[in-house]
Amino acid sequence: MGNRRDLTQGSIMRCLVTIAVPIIGTQLMQMLYNLTDLFWLGRYGGAGSSLGADMVAASGTAGMFLWFANGLMMIGNLGASIGGSQALGRGDQEEARRYSQHAMLMAVCLGILTTVLYLGFRHPLIGFFQIQEQHVVEAAVTYLTIVALGIPFTYITSVAAGSFHAAGNSRTPFLINAAGLVGNMVLDPVLILTFDMGVAGAAIATIAAQILVSLLSLLALCHPKTRPLGSYRLRGFSLDWRKVRRIVVWSLPVCLETMFFSSLSMILSRFVSAYSVQAISVFKVGNQIESLSWLMSKAFSSAMTAFVGQNYGAGHPERIAKGHRSSTYVMLAWGVAITLLMLFAGQQVFYFILPNAEVAPLGAAYLKILAICQIPAMLEGVGAGTFQGSGNTMPSSLTSILCNLARVGLAYVMSLTPMGLYGLWLGITLGAVARGVLIYLFSCLSVRKMQRSLAAQG
């Protein structure tokens, strides 16, 4: 099949696993990007020093705005993956390529705009969290200033990955991201510790890896031996505003969902910062450990987007239903495994990343609370990918927005009880449970609707 895989034929589980495994590898590498920063920053200032935890809190605070920027990144990614997969399902490679080109142009413009805004407003953005320790505030501003320069490159990479995934080729993005991870792992200890640059070193290592990955992605997208959509040009194509509007319709609900989610997470982080800087570092490290769960969920969500997109375009409703069911079984198994890890080995994992004897017990308690929502988070990935593949992104995004809004209110109310910080975290977790369960149940109804609709179309 070369650089493109036909997902409308053959074993359904094999199709899903073939796409998902490299994406899982790519997502795990993204997690390792973040964990590498945390691992070395946690050791900044020497073993047991509070400075390491402070630097983790600083990078985590600034990192919230990168998460917010991922919302706009989804416009290019989904434009390429949904438009490309549905066009390829219909056998129209030229149409798939044009969707990818339009998504790339939109991503570059949005990436540059985001960088300019972050650089111009970096001080008030960090000031939102009202952190009392001035050296943490200064470190967070430094980190955000540097990593903001890498945002356009991550947007480009995201469109390239969406184009490859639409063609059923997730292996190439995996190999490219592996090269970036190696570069980041080499640079982090050298810049953070050897050159004593702290968070500035972590930020420089991150954007260096991002630039490398984006350049390799563009090369793979255009090179005759690796390109998934035929001859690919980054300029000289005629702009079709109908495609731009279509990309916006597909991606805007997911974009707003991601940005809304990250905004509410910032509010939650501000709640957490009222307790202590240590609580912020626990929140940051705990969420990175939880990424073992949601990165797997995101990987299968991407696989389902490509699988459902191609089969929706080809008019194969039964394959969509079977793919949804197969993904459910796999995600349930992984959710159980992560739940057990958090319950019984949480403190050991936490201490490995942040070797601070005072902070680790609090981190273990946070992971035990997070364990409650791991299985629903897995099912959410299956449901969201199903909606995205069909191009109907509104139901899952609207459900996510409403549940996340309720999540903040619940977390705030529970923080006022004698449970305090633990009540805050429990409210966050229960909101995630509701979101995952509802999105999955709605996706089951959507699959049945697709079966009826496609059957009626013959």
Buried (B, 14 or more C-beta within 10 A) or exposed (E): EEBBBBBBEEEBBEBBBBBBBBBBBBBBBBBBBBBBBBBBBBBBBEEEBBBBBBBBBBBBBBBBBBBBBBBBBBBBBBBBBBBBBBBBBBEBBEBBBBBBBBBBBBBBEBBEEBBEBBEEEBEEBBEBBEBEBEEBBEBBBBBBBBBBBBBBBBBBBBBBBBBBBBBBBBBBBBBBBBBBBEBBBBBBBEBBBEEEBBBBBBBBBBBBBBBBBBBBBBEBBBEEEBBBBEEBEEEEBEEEEEBBEBBEEBBBBBBBBBBBBBBBBBBBBBBBBBBBBBBBBBBBBBBBBBBBBBBBBBBBBBBBBBBBBBBBBBBBBEBBBBBBEBBBEBBBEBBEBBBEBBBEEBBEBBBEBBBBEEBBEBBBBBBBBBBBBBBBBBBBBBBBBBBBBBBBBBBBBBBBBBBBBBBBEBBBEBBEEEEEBBBBBBBBBBBBBBBBBBBBEBBBEBBEEBBEEBEEEE
